[in-house]
Every structure is written in C-alpha cells, then in structure tokens.
Amino acid sequence: MTTTTRTARTGIRGLRDLRKRPGPGRLRRPRGGDRGQTSVEFLGMTPFIILIMLVLWECALIGYTFSLAGNAADVGARKGSGAEYGADAACRAGALKDLPDAWSGAARVDCGRGSGLYEATVTLKVPVLVPGLFDLDIDIDGEAGSALED
C-alpha cells in the first residue's frame, strides 16, 4: 500500500510504501479479524425483522377489515332497501356475498328499517396471521344506510 504525506508549505513531501516497511508502522490485517461478522449480525437480527414484518402484516389486515366491513354494510343496506319481500334475508345475503372466508365465518349482520332508511351493521373479527403467537380480540363495525324504495 502506498501513502503520501502532504504539508501546507511544500505540497507532497514523499511517498512511502508501507508493505515493504517492517515494524509497527506496517498496516496488516489481524488474523481472523472481522470475517463473517456481518453474517452473524444479520442472523441475530433476523427474528426481529420477521417479527416486525408480522406486526406490519397484522396492521394491514386490520385496515383491510375496516374496508371489508364498510363495503359489506353498504351492499347489505342497498340489497335490503330494494327487496320487495324478505328484506332482512336479502340484506344478510348481500352483506356476506363478497366477504372472504377468513372474515365471513365470524361475521354478524344486523339489518332493519330506520327513519326513512334501511340500515345495516356488519361486525367482523380481525383474523390473526399466526394464531398461536397472539390473539386480537378486536371487532370492527361497518354501518351503512340506504334510502327505502317504496
């Protein structure tokens, strides 16, 4: 390895080749050194990276459940308001029609007439990505109303 020394007055003063110079000024890499250190650090951080990814995925599932609950309630209210007979059955069928299997199993649908509106409330339970790791006992409600068609 070649190094240069620079001073303010004279510019480059000289070149030194440290490979040829014996003694304590010689730069050499210690045996073993840091070989494999990055791999060890990565392996140590891997469980934390996986845990963070699982938490982020669960947050995405919570947001998606909000979207599904609102959409299911909206569809149920529209189906119930337009049904000539069996409005409650039409509302329930419409609300559960497009729900994925992970959400439809524990879904609760409440339908009924309000003041000038047909109202639907859909309650969904947030599915857990890893059931044994943690259990979210969170219910998400979606509410919607549609004008009654007489």
N, C-alpha and C positions, 0 to 999 in steps of 0.2 A: 504494500500500500504506500502511496506517495502522498506526502503532505507538504504544504507550503506555509511559510511564515511571512506575514505581511506587517510592516511597520508603517507608521504615519509619514516618516521622512523619506525613507529610501524605497518604498514600494516593496516588491517581492525581494526578500533577502536571500532565500535559498530553498532548495528542495532537499527533503530528507526521505530516504526510503526506509520505512520502519520494518520491513520484512527482513532486511539484511542486518539490522542493528540488534545485537544481542542485549539482554539485560531487561531491567524493569520498564523501560520506555517502550518496549516492543508490545504491540497490540496483539493479543491472541485470545482466541475463544476458549473458555474453560470446557473441559471435557464433560459431556452430558448437557450442561447448560440448561437452556430453556426448551430443549427439544420435546415436543409433544405437549407443551403447556397449554396451547390453545385447545387441543382436543380434550384435555382434562377439564378445562374451564367450561367448554361447551357441554360436555356430559354432565357437569354439575348444575348447569342452568337449564338443561332440558326439561326436568319435571316442572319447573316454574313456568317455562314457556308453554308447555302443554296445559297447565292449569289456567293460565291467562287466556289461552285460546278457548278453553271450555267455558270460562266465565263470559267471554265476549259472545260466544255462540248462544249461550243461555239468554243473554240480553237481547240478541236478535230474535230468539223465539218469543220472548215477552212482547216485543214490538209487533211481531207478526200476529200474535194472538189478539192484540188490540185491533189490528186491521181486520182480521177474520171476524171478530165479534161484531164490530160495527157493520160490516158488509152483510153478515148473516141476518142481523136485526133489520137492516134496510130491506133486504129481499123478502124476509118474512112479513114485514108490515105491508109491503106492496102486494104480495100474494093474498094476504088476509083481507085487505081493503077491497080488492077486486073480485073476491069469491062471492058467488051468488048463494051457495049453500056450503056449510061446513067451513066457515072462515078460520076457525081455530086449527083445524086439521091442515088446511091449505097453508096457513102461516107457519106451522111447525115443519111441514114437509119442505116448504121453500127455504126456511132458515137452515135446515140440516142438509139440503141437497148438495151444496158445493163445499161443505166442510171436509177437510182431510180426515182420515181415520184416527189419527192421534188426538184430534180435538173433538170429533163427533161422539165418541164413546161416553164422555162425561158431560156433554153439553146439556144445559137446561134452557128450555124455550118457554117463555110466558107471553101469551098473546091475549088481547082483549080490546074492547071498544073504549075509547076515551071520549072527551067532549069534541065531537066533530072529527076525530082522528081514530085510526086503527093503530094501536101501539103494540110494539113487540120488544121484548127484552131477551137478549141471549147472553147466558153466562157460560164462559169457557174456562177450563182449568189449563194452566200453562203446563205443557209436557216437559219432562225432565230429560235431558240428553243422556245422563248417566244416572239411572235410578238409585243405585246403591251409594253414590257419592254424597248427594244432598237432595232433599225433597222440598220443592217450593209449593207451599200450600197457598197459592195465590189464585183468586178467581177474578177474571176480567169480565166486566159487564159492557155490553153494547146495547144501546137503546135507539129506537127509531120510531117514527110515526109517519103515517100516510093518510091523506085525506080520504074520508069514506066516500065510496061511489054508490049512490042510491039509484 
